[in-house]
Amino acid sequence: MEKNYVVKGKMKQLFGWVGFEKSVSAPNEARAREKTLSTLGGNHKLRRFQIKIESVREEPVKAE
């Protein structure tokens, strides 16, 4: 079952480190980290050592 996670951290840019907060859907925390690294690396042409994940927290699912 997929859960929603909020991943916070920093990524290296030309002028320094920039903070980010990203919501991802994944089955567990490890996959949420992996998905974030993959997405940011692909979109911003970053290597994994240029991305630092500081926290991953599960976001409660909102009932509609």
Residue frames as a rotation matrix with the C-alpha (Angstrom) as fourth column:
MET 1
0.577 0.817 0.000 0.00
0.817 -0.577 0.000 0.00
0.000 0.000 -1.000 0.00
GLU 2
-0.238 -0.653 0.719 1.35
0.629 -0.667 -0.398 3.40
0.740 0.358 0.570 -0.99
LYS 3
0.393 0.263 -0.881 1.80
0.854 -0.459 0.244 6.04
-0.340 -0.849 -0.405 1.72
ASN 4
0.716 -0.150 0.682 2.54
0.256 -0.852 -0.457 9.74
0.649 0.501 -0.572 1.39
TYR 5
0.266 -0.724 -0.636 5.89
0.925 0.006 0.379 11.02
-0.271 -0.690 0.672 2.66
VAL 6
0.982 -0.113 0.151 7.33
-0.072 -0.965 -0.251 14.51
0.174 0.236 -0.956 2.95
VAL 7
0.375 -0.925 -0.054 11.08
0.927 0.374 0.033 14.59
-0.010 -0.062 0.998 2.28
LYS 8
0.992 -0.116 -0.040 13.13
-0.112 -0.990 0.084 17.64
-0.049 -0.079 -0.996 3.34
GLY 9
0.377 -0.924 0.069 16.75
0.785 0.358 0.505 18.40
-0.491 -0.136 0.860 2.58
LYS 10
0.385 -0.373 -0.844 19.26
-0.399 -0.892 0.212 20.45
-0.832 0.256 -0.492 0.58
MET 11
0.639 -0.260 0.724 20.63
0.712 0.557 -0.428 20.26
-0.292 0.789 0.541 -2.95
LYS 12
-0.251 -0.868 -0.428 23.76
0.440 -0.496 0.749 21.82
-0.862 0.000 0.506 -4.41
GLN 13
0.829 0.428 0.360 23.27
0.529 -0.391 -0.753 24.58
-0.181 0.815 -0.550 -6.96
LEU 14
0.281 -0.763 0.583 25.75
0.646 -0.299 -0.703 26.90
0.710 0.573 0.408 -8.69
PHE 15
-0.016 -0.223 0.975 25.52
-0.318 -0.923 -0.216 29.55
0.948 -0.314 -0.056 -5.95
GLY 16
-0.698 -0.281 0.659 25.31
-0.705 0.109 -0.701 27.24
0.125 -0.954 -0.274 -2.90
TRP 17
-0.908 0.390 -0.155 22.97
0.413 0.895 -0.167 24.84
0.073 -0.216 -0.974 -1.14
VAL 18
-0.576 0.804 0.151 19.22
-0.690 -0.577 0.437 25.29
0.438 0.147 0.887 -1.62
GLY 19
-0.749 0.369 0.551 16.56
-0.295 0.558 -0.775 23.77
-0.594 -0.743 -0.309 0.62
PHE 20
-0.602 0.623 -0.500 13.74
-0.511 0.181 0.840 21.63
0.614 0.761 0.209 -0.76
GLU 21
-0.557 0.542 0.629 10.58
-0.422 0.468 -0.777 19.94
-0.716 -0.698 -0.032 0.46
LYS 22
-0.616 0.260 -0.744 9.03
-0.691 0.276 0.668 17.26
0.379 0.925 0.009 -1.71
SER 23
0.061 0.708 0.704 5.94
-0.747 0.500 -0.439 15.08
-0.663 -0.499 0.559 -1.31
VAL 24
-0.594 -0.262 -0.761 6.26
-0.721 0.593 0.358 11.55
0.357 0.761 -0.541 -2.69
SER 25
0.571 0.762 0.307 4.10
-0.813 0.575 0.085 8.45
-0.112 -0.298 0.948 -2.69
ALA 26
-0.313 -0.739 -0.597 5.97
-0.665 0.619 -0.418 5.25
0.679 0.266 -0.685 -1.81
PRO 27
0.452 0.525 -0.721 5.44
0.062 0.788 0.612 1.94
0.890 -0.321 0.324 0.02
ASN 28
0.640 -0.274 -0.718 8.07
0.768 0.187 0.613 2.73
-0.034 -0.943 0.330 2.70
GLU 29
0.804 -0.323 -0.499 10.56
-0.077 -0.889 0.451 5.36
-0.590 -0.324 -0.740 3.88
ALA 30
-0.199 -0.946 0.256 13.53
0.186 0.220 0.958 3.85
-0.962 0.238 0.132 2.05
ARG 31
-0.199 0.209 0.958 11.68
0.970 0.181 0.162 3.95
-0.140 0.961 -0.239 -1.29
ALA 32
0.862 0.500 -0.085 10.61
0.493 -0.866 -0.087 7.55
-0.117 0.033 -0.993 -0.59
ARG 33
0.356 -0.833 -0.424 14.29
-0.162 -0.502 0.850 8.51
-0.920 -0.234 -0.314 -0.16
GLU 34
-0.467 -0.556 0.687 15.27
0.498 0.477 0.724 6.63
-0.730 0.681 0.055 -3.33
LYS 35
0.245 0.676 0.695 12.44
0.969 -0.141 -0.204 8.21
-0.039 0.723 -0.689 -5.35
THR 36
0.896 0.055 -0.441 13.44
0.140 -0.977 0.162 11.70
-0.422 -0.207 -0.883 -4.18
LEU 37
-0.050 -0.991 -0.121 17.10
-0.097 -0.116 0.988 11.17
-0.994 0.061 -0.091 -5.10
SER 38
-0.428 -0.064 0.901 16.12
0.772 0.492 0.402 9.82
-0.470 0.868 -0.161 -8.50
THR 39
0.544 0.758 0.361 13.65
0.839 -0.475 -0.266 12.62
-0.030 0.447 -0.894 -9.29
LEU 40
0.809 -0.278 -0.518 15.88
-0.084 -0.927 0.366 15.49
-0.582 -0.252 -0.773 -8.16
GLY 41
-0.220 -0.953 0.210 18.92
0.083 0.196 0.977 13.98
-0.972 0.232 0.036 -9.87
GLY 42
-0.295 0.173 0.940 17.06
0.911 0.348 0.222 13.62
-0.289 0.921 -0.260 -13.15
ASN 43
0.680 0.696 0.231 15.31
0.732 -0.659 -0.172 16.99
0.033 0.286 -0.958 -13.11
HIS 44
0.932 -0.322 -0.165 18.27
-0.258 -0.912 0.319 19.08
-0.253 -0.255 -0.933 -11.94
LYS 45
0.651 -0.708 -0.275 21.18
-0.005 0.357 -0.934 17.02
0.759 0.609 0.229 -13.34
LEU 46
0.284 -0.502 0.817 22.57
-0.944 -0.294 0.148 16.36
0.166 -0.813 -0.557 -9.86
ARG 47
-0.340 -0.439 -0.832 24.64
-0.131 0.898 -0.421 13.47
0.931 -0.034 -0.363 -8.56
ARG 48
0.495 0.623 -0.605 23.55
0.454 0.408 0.792 11.73
0.741 -0.667 -0.080 -5.35
PHE 49
-0.209 -0.638 -0.741 26.37
0.977 -0.108 -0.183 13.30
0.037 -0.762 0.646 -3.31
GLN 50
-0.907 -0.076 0.414 24.95
0.141 -0.982 0.127 16.73
0.397 0.173 0.901 -4.27
ILE 51
0.081 0.974 0.210 21.64
-0.358 -0.168 0.919 15.94
0.930 -0.149 0.335 -2.52
LYS 52
-0.934 -0.345 -0.096 21.39
-0.017 0.310 -0.951 15.75
0.358 -0.886 -0.295 1.28
ILE 53
0.081 0.987 -0.137 18.17
0.080 0.131 0.988 14.40
0.993 -0.091 -0.069 2.76
GLU 54
-0.717 -0.356 0.600 17.63
-0.472 -0.386 -0.793 15.72
0.514 -0.851 0.109 6.29
SER 55
-0.674 0.533 0.511 14.26
-0.372 0.353 -0.858 14.21
-0.638 -0.769 -0.040 7.21
VAL 56
-0.714 0.578 -0.394 11.51
-0.186 0.387 0.903 11.94
0.675 0.718 -0.169 5.94
ARG 57
-0.806 0.514 0.294 8.14
-0.292 0.088 -0.952 11.92
-0.515 -0.853 0.079 7.65
GLU 58
-0.715 0.645 0.269 4.91
0.688 0.582 0.434 10.12
0.123 0.496 -0.860 6.85
GLU 59
-0.859 0.508 0.066 2.02
-0.506 -0.861 0.043 12.41
0.078 0.004 0.997 6.00
PRO 60
-0.566 0.711 0.418 -1.41
0.105 0.565 -0.818 11.29
-0.818 -0.419 -0.395 7.19
VAL 61
-0.841 0.372 0.392 -3.86
0.467 0.135 0.874 10.41
0.272 0.918 -0.288 4.43
LYS 62
-0.807 0.585 -0.078 -6.75
-0.486 -0.734 -0.474 12.85
-0.335 -0.345 0.877 4.34
ALA 63
-0.595 0.692 0.409 -10.17
0.657 0.712 -0.248 11.21
-0.462 0.122 -0.878 4.31
GLU 64
-0.958 0.285 -0.041 -12.58
-0.249 -0.748 0.615 12.67
0.145 0.599 0.787 1.79
